[in-house]
Amino acid sequence: MKTKALIFAAAALASAACSTNKPQPVAQDPASNAPVRSERAQSSIEHTLENKPQQPAANAPGGGGGWTRGGNPIDTKAFDAAIAAAEKDLKAKPNDAAAKTAAAEAYFKRGFALTEARQYAAALGDLRKAQKIDPTHAEAKKWETEIIGIYQMMKKEYPKPGEEPAPLPFNG
């Protein structure tokens, strides 16, 4: 099961990496009824990421590392509300074990949802926050390790602690 999840996640990350260029609109030449393209023809070598420098994420502090932000935008409002409520409770009772568990679980749930949406860089941030609040949160540690393994398998940098981006904006 772990292998299937890792293979699926690696394929998803590869797919996201290959879809960074948006398709160009094609105009129609009314005289000849043939499509007119504004871009030049490219070879398949130009589409590969091999032997090309990695671009830093646009939102990484100070330019960040060579990781890229990607995935599918999802609605995180319910997760955000749960995190805000858990953070409020934790701030009121910083030594309460139940408040710590609830806050860690709220971050984990959003991190897991972001992982399923292939927003791996943002998911790392939430998984790390869950572990910071509750260092014994085994699932958060497991998924952080899985995501880092995916990045390493693909020979790509991953966000270091503190440079994880926010989730992609959702317009739905």
JOHU-V945679 format. One record per run of one state. SS is the DSSP state (~ for helix, > for strand, _ for the rest). FROM is the first residue (numbers start at 1). TO is the last residue. If there is no record, write none. Layout:
SS;FROM;TO  SS;FROM;TO
This chain:
_;1;1  ~;2;18  _;19;26  >;27;29  _;30;33  >;34;36  _;37;43  ~;44;47  _;48;60  ~;61;63  _;64;76  ~;77;92  _;93;96  ~;97;116  _;117;119  ~;120;133  _;134;137  ~;138;153  _;154;172
